[in-house]
Amino acid sequence: MKSIFLGLWLLLLCSAASGQISMEPETPQPPPTPEQIKAAAALPFRDASLSIEQRVNDLVSRLTLEEKVAQTLDRATAIPRLDIPAYNWSFQHSGIRSLEFT
């Protein structure tokens, strides 16, 4: 269940990240190369014709343990090899207060 939530969260971030501006992440990551962007675009988790479950399972299976843990923090670093942007989010007692992409 936790991996599905994390995967859905990352999938939403990937879909909504373009064009958003935010504060710099604590650990700057190099931007993805054109080759990485092209390769990531062809991965199953980017294929909107697949079910959410298939896309989430594919994305989560591609993340290393360190990447999964990093995505649970309020300032998640980018994962250039999958073309996943860095982002900053915070919670209030009632839910997510803000979501900023870098």
N, C-alpha and C positions, 0 to 999 in steps of 0.2 A: 504494500500500500504506500509506504514512504517513497519507494522508488518511482511509483506511478505519479505521485504528487510532484516530486522533483523533476521528473521528465516532462510533465505537463507544464510546469513552471518554466523550464528551459525552452520548451517548444514555443510557448507564448512569447518569451523574450526574444527568441530568434526571429519570430514573425514580426514583432513590433519595434525592433531596435533601430532600424535605419532612420537616420535624420534626427535622432534625439541627442541632446547635449546635457552634460552633467559635470560634476567635479572629477578631477583626476583620480584614478584608483590608487590605492596605497602602493601597489607594486605594478608599475607600468609594464604592459606587455607589448611586444611589437605587433603592428597590425598584420592581419593575414596577408599572405602573398597572393598574387593572382592565381597561382596554381592551387593554393589551399582553398580559395573561394570557389574555384571551378570544381575541385574534388568534393568539397562539402555540399555543393548544390546538387550533386548527383547521388548523395546518400539517401537511404530510405526514410530517415527521420524528416527530410525536407519534402517528401513526396505526399502532397495533399490528397492523392487518390487512395492512400492506405488508411486503415483505421487508426484512431488515436492510440489505441493499445499497441498496435504494431510499431507506430512511430516512436512512442515512448520507450518501448522495449529496445528498439534499435539504438536510440540515443543513449539511454542509460548503459547499455552494454558497451558502448564505445568510450565511456568516461573511465578514467583511472580512479582509484580510490581517493587519491589526493584531489582530483578535480571534483569528485562528488562532495567531498567535505568542504572544499572551497566554495561551492555553490550554496552552502547552507549559511554562510556568513553574510553580514549586511553589506559588505563591499566585496562582491565576487569579481575575481579577475577574469579577463578574457581567456577563451580557449581558441587561439588562432587556427589550429589544425582542423577544427570543426566550424570555424567562422561564427563562433558564439561571442558576442560582445561582453565587455565588462559592464557591470551595473552596480548601483547603490540603492538599497531599499531599507526601510525601517518600519517597525511595527509600533502601533499604539495598542492599548488594551482591547480596542474594538476591531483591529485588523491592520491592514497595510496603510501606512500614512502617506508614504511617497515612494515613487519608483523613478529612478533617474538612470539613463543610459549614458555611457561615456563614448 
